[in-house]
Amino acid sequence: MLTLAAEMTTTMKALNAGLSMEGVTMYLFWLSTVAMGAGMIYFFLQRKTVPVQYQTAITVAGIICGVAAFHYWRMSGIYLEGVASLFNEDGTRIAGATITQFPTAYRYIDWLITVPLLVMEFPLLLNLGKAGRELFKSLLFWSFVMLITAWVAEESVTGSQQWWTWYVVSCGAWLYIVYTLFTKVSDSMKSAPESIQESLKTMRMFVLVGWVIYPIGFLMALNGGNGESWREILYNVADVINKVFFGLVCYQGVKVLGQQQHQKA
């Protein structure tokens, strides 16, 4: 009971942020948590409605959202505590107070799990079997390079040479993933059903355009306190787009294929 009361007190203090930058960021953490949870439930409920050979792809989409929902729940709590620390017990803002803790570690742990699962969707949709192992290994390797170097950069002094160096290396790994998707995946797509091809083309654009939000968000830290909140906002929006909507595009392709097969039967 004491723990629950303490949590309620923290939440009530944090709600004093209103529509300030910190308040909007906090609300987006909550919204992202709900969006990820809803995505997980939806994909798990729909997996049996698609052809058997593509059910694994929909299961993976559900796992991605489920893992993200858990981590966003934890990140929401961390950020909420930071927002609550800005206010006195009577709800007045502490002069000069800023948020000093951000859920960086949880975010990168989430990405280290979910990004490999995201790139796994490409060989799964291509239904390559053993032939898709090399493609997946390549995408997996460069995903880890991208994420680990970005995490090192994030933990470095903002604006330092080390910060910029690892940031550039991470961006280079992302560009190589894009290159792979527009070359090797393009070649393999030619023999895939039309609806799968359309989904894969859109999913590639998520990686090309949707993922560009992350390096932009990373650079927001250069603007100081509000810049870090902008970074969290962009990361949250990008995660919902690149997890939930990415999964919906994947689902749509296999769902249409299943309907077409049913009509021909």
C-alpha positions in Angstrom: 0.0 0.0 0.0 2.8 2.4 0.8 4.5 1.7 -2.5 1.2 2.3 -4.4 0.7 5.6 -2.5 4.2 6.7 -3.3 3.6 5.9 -7.0 0.4 7.9 -7.0 2.1 10.8 -5.3 4.9 10.7 -8.0 2.3 10.5 -10.8 0.3 13.5 -9.4 3.4 15.6 -9.1 4.4 14.7 -12.6 1.0 15.7 -14.0 1.8 19.3 -12.9 3.9 19.4 -16.1 0.8 19.9 -18.1 1.5 20.6 -21.8 5.1 21.6 -21.2 7.8 19.9 -23.2 8.4 17.4 -20.3 4.6 16.8 -20.0 4.1 16.1 -23.7 7.1 13.8 -23.7 5.7 11.9 -20.7 2.2 11.5 -22.4 3.9 10.2 -25.5 5.7 7.6 -23.4 2.3 6.4 -22.1 0.7 6.6 -25.6 3.6 4.5 -27.0 3.2 1.9 -24.3 -0.5 1.5 -25.1 0.1 1.5 -28.9 2.8 -1.3 -28.6 0.5 -3.4 -26.3 -2.4 -3.0 -28.7 -0.2 -4.0 -31.6 1.0 -7.1 -29.8 -2.6 -8.2 -29.1 -3.8 -7.5 -32.6 -1.0 -9.5 -34.3 -1.4 -12.5 -32.0 -5.1 -12.5 -32.7 -4.6 -12.3 -36.4 -1.8 -14.8 -36.9 -4.2 -17.6 -37.7 -5.9 -15.6 -40.4 -3.0 -15.7 -42.8 -1.4 -18.6 -44.8 0.5 -21.1 -42.6 3.9 -20.3 -44.2 3.6 -16.7 -43.1 2.3 -17.1 -39.6 5.8 -16.9 -38.2 6.2 -13.4 -39.7 3.0 -12.2 -37.9 4.1 -13.9 -34.7 7.4 -12.0 -34.8 5.5 -8.7 -35.4 3.5 -9.5 -32.2 6.7 -10.3 -30.2 8.3 -7.1 -31.4 5.4 -5.0 -30.1 5.2 -7.1 -26.9 8.9 -6.6 -26.0 8.5 -2.9 -26.8 5.4 -2.5 -24.7 7.2 -3.9 -21.7 10.3 -1.7 -22.2 8.1 1.4 -22.8 6.2 0.7 -19.5 9.6 0.7 -17.7 10.8 3.8 -19.6 7.6 5.6 -18.8 8.2 5.0 -15.1 11.8 6.3 -15.3 10.8 9.4 -17.2 7.8 10.1 -14.9 10.1 10.1 -11.9 12.3 12.6 -13.7 9.3 14.9 -14.4 8.1 14.6 -10.8 11.5 15.7 -9.5 10.9 19.1 -11.2 8.0 20.0 -8.8 7.6 20.7 -5.1 5.0 18.9 -3.0 2.5 21.8 -3.5 2.8 21.5 -7.3 5.0 24.5 -8.0 8.0 24.1 -10.3 11.4 24.1 -8.7 13.3 27.0 -10.2 16.1 25.9 -12.5 15.3 22.2 -12.1 15.8 19.9 -15.2 15.5 16.2 -15.9 18.8 14.5 -15.3 17.8 10.9 -16.0 16.6 9.5 -19.3 15.8 5.8 -20.0 18.7 5.4 -22.4 19.8 1.9 -21.3 16.2 0.5 -21.5 15.8 2.0 -25.0 18.9 0.4 -26.4 18.2 -2.9 -24.7 14.8 -2.8 -26.4 16.4 -2.0 -29.8 19.0 -4.7 -29.4 16.1 -7.2 -29.2 13.5 -5.7 -31.5 15.6 -4.4 -34.4 17.0 -7.9 -35.3 13.5 -9.2 -35.2 12.4 -6.4 -37.5 15.0 -7.2 -40.1 14.1 -10.9 -39.7 10.8 -10.1 -41.3 12.4 -9.6 -44.7 13.7 -13.2 -45.2 10.5 -14.5 -43.5 8.2 -12.8 -46.0 10.5 -13.8 -48.9 10.0 -17.4 -47.6 13.5 -18.3 -48.6 14.1 -21.0 -46.0 17.7 -22.0 -45.6 18.6 -19.7 -48.5 17.6 -16.7 -46.4 20.1 -17.4 -43.7 23.0 -15.4 -45.2 20.7 -12.5 -45.8 19.5 -12.6 -42.2 23.0 -12.9 -40.9 24.2 -9.9 -42.8 21.2 -7.8 -41.7 21.6 -9.0 -38.1 25.4 -8.2 -38.0 24.9 -4.6 -39.4 22.0 -4.0 -37.1 24.1 -4.8 -34.0 27.0 -2.6 -35.4 24.5 0.2 -35.9 23.0 -0.1 -32.4 26.1 -0.8 -30.3 28.0 2.2 -31.9 25.0 4.4 -31.4 24.8 3.4 -27.7 28.5 4.2 -27.3 27.9 7.6 -28.9 24.9 8.2 -26.7 26.9 7.5 -23.6 29.8 9.8 -24.8 30.0 13.5 -24.0 27.6 15.3 -26.2 29.3 17.0 -29.1 32.7 15.4 -28.4 34.9 13.8 -31.1 34.0 10.4 -29.7 30.3 11.3 -29.8 30.5 12.3 -33.5 32.8 9.4 -34.5 30.5 6.7 -33.2 27.4 8.5 -34.5 28.9 8.5 -38.0 29.8 4.8 -37.8 26.3 4.0 -36.7 24.8 5.9 -39.6 27.1 4.1 -42.0 25.9 0.7 -40.7 22.3 1.9 -41.2 23.1 2.9 -44.8 24.6 -0.5 -45.5 21.4 -2.1 -44.2 19.4 0.1 -46.6 21.8 -0.9 -49.4 21.3 -4.6 -48.7 17.5 -4.1 -48.8 17.5 -2.3 -52.1 19.9 -4.8 -53.8 19.8 -8.4 -52.4 16.2 -8.2 -51.2 15.2 -6.6 -54.5 16.6 -9.5 -56.4 14.8 -12.1 -54.2 11.5 -10.2 -54.4 11.1 -10.9 -58.1 9.8 -14.4 -57.5 7.5 -13.4 -54.6 3.7 -13.0 -54.9 2.6 -9.5 -55.9 1.0 -8.6 -52.5 4.2 -9.7 -50.7 6.3 -7.6 -53.1 4.2 -4.5 -52.3 4.6 -5.1 -48.6 8.3 -5.6 -48.9 8.7 -2.4 -50.9 6.8 -0.4 -48.3 8.8 -2.1 -45.4 12.0 -1.1 -47.1 10.8 2.5 -47.1 10.2 2.3 -43.4 13.9 1.4 -43.0 15.0 4.1 -45.4 12.7 7.0 -44.3 11.3 5.9 -41.0 14.6 5.0 -39.5 16.1 8.4 -40.5 14.1 9.9 -37.5 16.5 8.2 -35.1 19.7 10.0 -36.2 17.8 13.3 -36.3 16.5 12.6 -32.8 20.1 11.8 -31.7 21.3 15.2 -32.9 18.6 17.0 -30.8 20.8 16.4 -27.7 23.0 19.2 -29.0 20.3 21.7 -28.0 20.5 21.1 -24.3 17.6 20.3 -21.9 14.7 20.7 -24.3 16.8 19.1 -27.0 16.9 15.9 -24.9 13.1 15.9 -24.5 12.8 16.4 -28.3 15.1 13.4 -28.8 12.8 11.3 -26.6 9.7 12.5 -28.5 11.2 11.7 -31.9 12.4 8.3 -30.7 8.9 7.5 -29.3 7.2 8.5 -32.5 9.7 6.6 -34.6 9.3 3.4 -32.5 5.5 3.4 -32.9 5.8 3.9 -36.7 8.6 1.4 -37.2 7.2 -1.3 -35.0 3.4 -1.1 -35.1 2.9 0.3 -38.6 5.7 -1.8 -40.0 4.0 -4.9 -38.7 0.6 -3.8 -40.1 2.2 -3.5 -43.6 3.7 -7.0 -43.2 0.3 -8.3 -42.1 -1.6 -6.6 -45.0 0.6 -8.3 -47.6 0.1 -11.8 -46.3 -3.6 -11.2 -45.5 -4.2 -10.2 -49.2 -2.3 -13.2 -50.4 -4.4 -15.5 -48.2 -7.6 -13.9 -49.6 -6.4 -14.4 -53.1 -5.6 -18.0 -52.5 -9.0 -18.6 -50.9 -10.8 -17.1 -53.9 -8.9 -19.4 -56.3 -9.6 -22.5 -54.2 
